[in-house]
Amino acid sequence: MNTSNQTYKELAIPYFKETFDCIDQVMAEHGIPYYLIGVSAIALELLKKGIKPSRGTKDIDFAIMISNMSEYENISQALIKNGYNKVKAPWTFYSDKYNVAIDILPFGEIEEQHTINFNKRNADLHVLGFSEVLEEAVQVPIDEKIVNVPPLPGMVILKLIAWSDRPEERENDLADILKIIQHYFDLEFDEIVEFHNDTFPEHDDIDPKLVAAEVLGRKSKIFLSKSEKLEHRILKVLNDNLSDGSKSKIAREWARKLDRSIEYCLTILAAFRKGILES
């Protein structure tokens, strides 16, 4: 994919280029592998088919692979020198110049029980799924640079984890998952037709969202198979939201977004779970 300066504009993220250039330089200087995650990563993947972001953001999220908090502190000091100051959350940095917040989320050897402890702030960051998903990262060119982003099925997993950690604060995660489902059939049409045509109904018209959800579930298994804890967590979220449809927060939010019934949205969620559970 050729991603030009026009793509920066299409991302609808103010000062994304300036922020990305700073992160790329700092991480290269310290030899730290990094990944663009969150809504910006989803937007880059969707732009491959010319699908523009549905919402802008002033928050840009990165995951960095480090071994200890000393490495994180070195990165923090470098970002501060470049005008990105720490704010309330110990993993968030803010630029007054660009009015942009960036989250720098550590994972890797630094993890203990899938948690990072920022002792000075007495704050824990849960990073379950990061290692499993980012092992399968894909590369997207941006001008003369390359950015690593999670594959879309992996983004669904990370978004489900993030939402379930703090559902009262992260309803945008559900909207982002739904957007992936809405576009995935067109994005991966050739592969779906060749390798997943058994998801098509025999007699009824094809519902792209149901097919996409099931295929996304199938492709999510590569991450879930790496971690029993991750698989248990994802299935618990799905089962909890499918056991009583009237109380399903996911189905209710999707129903509001799509202007469809809760029952229909439950079928989308059930298709995703079906894909995960298929042998």
Backbone torsions as a table, in degrees:
resi	resn	phi	psi	omega
1	MET	NA	131.6	172.6
2	ASN	-92.9	114.9	179.2
3	THR	-108.8	112.3	-174.2
4	SER	-101.8	-175.2	176.5
5	ASN	-61.3	-29.2	176.2
6	GLN	-60.8	-35.3	178.1
7	THR	-64.2	-39.6	176.0
8	TYR	-55.1	-43.1	-179.7
9	LYS	-66.9	-41.7	-178.5
10	GLU	-65.9	-24.9	177.3
11	LEU	-64.1	-20.9	179.2
12	ALA	58.9	33.9	177.5
13	ILE	-116.1	107.2	-178.8
14	PRO	-57.9	132.4	175.7
15	TYR	59.7	29.3	176.9
16	PHE	-62.8	-43.5	-177.5
17	LYS	-60.9	-46.8	-179.2
18	GLU	-62.2	-41.6	-179.9
19	THR	-67.9	-45.3	-179.2
20	PHE	-63.5	-41.3	179.3
21	ASP	-61.2	-39.4	179.1
22	CYS	-65.4	-47.9	179.4
23	ILE	-60.4	-45.8	-178.8
24	ASP	-59.5	-42.9	-179.2
25	GLN	-67.0	-46.5	-177.9
26	VAL	-63.0	-45.1	-177.9
27	MET	-68.0	-36.3	177.4
28	ALA	-65.3	-41.6	179.8
29	GLU	-62.6	-31.7	-177.2
30	HIS	-100.7	-0.1	178.9
31	GLY	64.7	38.5	-176.8
32	ILE	-106.9	121.0	173.3
33	PRO	-65.5	137.6	-179.2
34	TYR	-139.3	160.7	-175.0
35	TYR	-140.8	137.4	171.0
36	LEU	-82.9	126.1	179.7
37	ILE	-127.9	-178.2	176.5
38	GLY	79.5	-160.6	-172.9
39	VAL	-64.0	-30.8	179.0
40	SER	-65.6	-39.2	178.2
41	ALA	-66.3	-41.5	177.3
42	ILE	-61.2	-43.9	-179.1
43	ALA	-60.1	-41.8	178.9
44	LEU	-62.6	-41.8	179.5
45	GLU	-64.8	-42.2	-178.6
46	LEU	-70.2	-28.4	179.6
47	LEU	-65.6	-16.2	176.1
48	LYS	-58.2	-29.7	178.5
49	LYS	-107.6	17.0	177.2
50	GLY	75.8	16.3	179.8
51	ILE	-86.5	116.1	-175.7
52	LYS	-83.3	153.3	-179.2
53	PRO	-59.9	143.0	179.4
54	SER	-85.7	-19.9	178.0
55	ARG	-144.6	140.2	174.6
56	GLY	-82.2	167.5	179.1
57	THR	-151.5	147.0	172.1
58	LYS	-104.9	8.7	177.7
59	ASP	-110.2	128.2	179.1
60	ILE	-124.0	127.3	-173.2
61	ASP	-110.0	135.9	175.4
62	PHE	-129.4	144.1	170.7
63	ALA	-109.6	136.3	-179.2
64	ILE	-124.6	139.3	-178.3
65	MET	-94.8	111.0	-178.2
66	ILE	-135.2	169.2	-176.7
67	SER	-101.9	-28.3	-174.3
68	ASN	-155.7	170.2	-178.1
69	MET	-71.0	-21.7	176.4
70	SER	-62.3	-42.4	176.7
71	GLU	-62.3	-39.9	-179.4
72	TYR	-65.1	-40.3	179.6
73	GLU	-64.6	-37.4	176.9
74	ASN	-62.8	-42.2	177.1
75	ILE	-63.4	-42.5	-179.6
76	SER	-59.2	-45.9	-179.0
77	GLN	-64.2	-37.2	178.8
78	ALA	-65.9	-40.3	178.9
79	LEU	-67.6	-38.8	178.3
80	ILE	-61.9	-41.0	177.5
81	LYS	-62.4	-26.9	179.6
82	ASN	-93.0	10.8	173.2
83	GLY	94.5	10.1	178.0
84	TYR	-105.8	107.6	-173.9
85	ASN	-97.5	149.5	178.1
86	LYS	-69.9	146.7	176.5
87	VAL	-122.9	-153.3	-172.2
88	LYS	-60.0	-54.2	178.3
89	ALA	-73.1	129.7	-173.1
90	PRO	-67.6	-10.1	178.4
91	TRP	-105.2	6.2	-177.9
92	THR	-109.5	137.7	178.9
93	PHE	-127.0	145.9	-174.9
94	TYR	-130.5	135.9	177.4
95	SER	-104.5	115.7	175.0
96	ASP	-65.5	-34.9	-177.4
97	LYS	-62.7	-44.9	-175.2
98	TYR	-102.9	-6.5	-176.3
99	ASN	54.4	47.3	-177.9
100	VAL	-127.7	135.8	174.1
101	ALA	-106.1	137.7	175.9
102	ILE	-125.2	137.3	173.0
103	ASP	-99.4	128.3	176.6
104	ILE	-111.9	102.7	-169.9
105	LEU	-105.1	111.9	-177.3
106	PRO	-81.4	147.5	173.5
107	PHE	-152.9	178.8	179.7
108	GLY	108.1	-140.7	-177.2
109	GLU	-63.8	-21.1	-179.6
110	ILE	-68.8	-18.0	-175.8
111	GLU	-68.6	142.3	168.8
112	GLU	-131.0	112.8	-175.8
113	GLN	55.1	41.4	176.5
114	HIS	62.0	27.1	-178.3
115	THR	-134.5	140.9	173.1
116	ILE	-109.6	127.9	-179.3
117	ASN	-104.0	118.3	174.6
118	PHE	-96.4	89.5	-169.4
119	ASN	-58.2	-41.3	-175.4
120	LYS	-61.6	-31.8	-179.0
121	ARG	-102.5	-1.2	-178.0
122	ASN	53.5	46.7	-177.3
123	ALA	-127.3	139.9	177.5
124	ASP	-110.2	141.1	175.6
125	LEU	-117.3	124.7	-178.9
126	HIS	-92.5	124.3	-174.7
127	VAL	-124.6	29.4	177.1
128	LEU	-57.1	129.4	176.9
129	GLY	97.6	-18.9	-176.6
130	PHE	-59.8	-52.4	-176.4
131	SER	-60.6	-43.5	-176.9
132	GLU	-65.6	-43.6	-177.2
133	VAL	-74.1	-43.0	-173.5
134	LEU	-76.5	-12.5	170.0
135	GLU	-62.0	-24.5	-176.9
136	GLU	-106.8	21.9	-177.0
137	ALA	-58.1	150.2	177.4
138	VAL	-112.7	155.8	-177.4
139	GLN	-101.9	133.6	178.0
140	VAL	-124.2	122.6	177.7
141	PRO	-70.7	138.8	171.3
142	ILE	-130.7	107.6	-171.8
143	ASP	49.3	-122.2	-176.7
144	GLU	-89.1	2.4	-176.1
145	LYS	-109.9	168.3	175.8
146	ILE	-124.3	132.4	176.2
147	VAL	-117.8	137.6	176.4
148	ASN	-90.7	129.6	179.5
149	VAL	-132.5	153.2	176.7
150	PRO	-68.4	146.6	171.0
151	PRO	-64.2	154.4	-174.3
152	LEU	-57.9	-40.6	175.5
153	PRO	-59.7	-34.7	176.9
154	GLY	-68.4	-35.9	177.2
155	MET	-64.1	-36.3	176.5
156	VAL	-59.9	-44.0	179.5
157	ILE	-62.7	-49.1	-179.1
158	LEU	-62.6	-38.0	179.4
159	LYS	-68.5	-38.9	177.6
160	LEU	-63.9	-40.7	178.2
161	ILE	-64.0	-49.3	-177.8
162	ALA	-61.0	-43.3	179.6
163	TRP	-64.0	-44.0	-176.7
164	SER	-68.6	-24.8	175.5
165	ASP	-68.0	-41.8	-176.2
166	ARG	-142.1	68.4	-175.1
167	PRO	-61.1	-28.7	-178.4
168	GLU	-73.0	-16.7	-176.5
169	GLU	-111.3	-12.1	-166.0
170	ARG	-128.4	46.1	-179.9
171	GLU	-67.2	-22.1	177.1
172	ASN	-62.7	-25.6	177.9
173	ASP	-60.4	-40.3	179.9
174	LEU	-66.7	-37.5	177.3
175	ALA	-66.0	-37.7	179.1
176	ASP	-66.9	-40.9	177.1
177	ILE	-61.8	-44.8	-179.6
178	LEU	-61.9	-39.0	179.8
179	LYS	-63.8	-40.2	176.4
180	ILE	-59.6	-46.3	-179.9
181	ILE	-61.3	-41.3	-177.6
182	GLN	-63.0	-31.9	-173.5
183	HIS	-107.0	-9.8	-170.6
184	TYR	-65.8	-34.5	-179.8
185	PHE	-59.9	-45.8	178.9
186	ASP	-71.5	-38.1	-178.8
187	LEU	-61.9	-42.0	-173.8
188	GLU	-115.8	32.4	-173.0
189	PHE	-56.1	-48.6	-176.4
190	ASP	-60.9	-45.4	-179.5
191	GLU	-66.0	-40.4	-179.7
192	ILE	-63.2	-43.6	-179.8
193	VAL	-64.5	-39.1	-176.1
194	GLU	-77.6	-40.6	-170.3
195	PHE	-114.3	-13.2	-174.9
196	HIS	-132.2	28.3	-178.1
197	ASN	-70.3	-10.3	175.6
198	ASP	-71.5	-9.8	175.2
199	THR	-81.0	-10.0	179.3
200	PHE	-76.5	138.0	176.6
201	PRO	-67.5	150.0	-176.1
202	GLU	-73.2	-36.5	-172.9
203	HIS	-121.1	-34.2	-176.4
204	ASP	-78.2	165.2	174.3
205	ASP	-67.0	149.3	180.0
206	ILE	-72.2	131.4	171.7
207	ASP	-102.4	106.6	-175.1
208	PRO	-56.2	-34.1	-177.9
209	LYS	-69.7	-37.7	178.6
210	LEU	-68.7	-42.1	177.0
211	VAL	-62.8	-46.4	-178.3
212	ALA	-60.7	-43.4	-178.4
213	ALA	-62.2	-42.1	-179.2
214	GLU	-67.2	-41.7	179.4
215	VAL	-66.2	-40.6	176.3
216	LEU	-60.1	-38.7	176.0
217	GLY	-62.6	-44.5	179.0
218	ARG	-59.6	-44.2	-175.4
219	LYS	-77.8	-16.3	175.1
220	SER	-73.3	-20.5	-176.2
221	LYS	-61.9	-26.0	-179.6
222	ILE	-62.5	-31.8	178.4
223	PHE	-83.2	-42.6	-176.0
224	LEU	-67.6	-30.4	-179.6
225	SER	-68.6	-15.5	-179.2
226	LYS	-85.1	-15.4	-174.2
227	SER	-149.0	115.8	177.5
228	GLU	-63.1	-37.1	179.8
229	LYS	-65.4	-41.7	179.1
230	LEU	-64.6	-45.1	179.2
231	GLU	-61.1	-43.6	179.8
232	HIS	-62.0	-41.6	-177.8
233	ARG	-65.0	-46.0	-178.7
234	ILE	-64.6	-45.1	-179.6
235	LEU	-65.5	-33.8	177.2
236	LYS	-64.7	-43.9	177.9
237	VAL	-59.7	-45.4	-179.3
238	LEU	-66.7	-46.6	-178.5
239	ASN	-63.5	-40.6	179.0
240	ASP	-62.1	-35.5	-177.8
241	ASN	-86.2	-10.9	178.2
242	LEU	-105.0	-15.8	-175.1
243	SER	-69.7	-33.7	177.8
244	ASP	-139.2	97.3	-173.6
245	GLY	-56.9	-33.4	-177.6
246	SER	-66.9	-20.1	-179.1
247	LYS	-108.3	5.4	-176.6
248	SER	-72.9	109.9	179.8
249	LYS	-66.0	-35.9	179.8
250	ILE	-66.0	-50.0	-178.4
251	ALA	-63.4	-38.3	-179.6
252	ARG	-66.4	-40.7	179.1
253	GLU	-68.2	-42.4	178.0
254	TRP	-65.5	-37.9	178.2
255	ALA	-61.0	-39.8	178.1
256	ARG	-65.9	-41.8	-179.0
257	LYS	-68.3	-40.6	-175.9
258	LEU	-89.4	-12.5	-172.4
259	ASP	57.2	44.0	177.1
260	ARG	-124.3	174.6	-178.3
261	SER	-73.5	155.8	175.2
262	ILE	-61.9	-36.6	-179.1
263	GLU	-61.4	-41.8	179.0
264	TYR	-63.7	-42.6	-178.6
265	CYS	-67.8	-29.7	174.1
266	LEU	-64.9	-34.3	178.0
267	THR	-66.8	-32.9	176.0
268	ILE	-65.3	-46.5	-179.5
269	LEU	-64.4	-39.0	178.9
270	ALA	-66.1	-35.4	178.0
271	ALA	-65.1	-39.3	177.3
272	PHE	-63.2	-45.1	178.4
273	ARG	-64.0	-38.8	178.3
274	LYS	-58.1	-43.7	179.6
275	GLY	-61.3	-37.2	179.4
276	ILE	-67.9	-40.7	-172.3
277	LEU	-82.7	-14.0	-179.0
278	GLU	-63.5	139.3	179.5
279	SER	-78.8	NA	NA
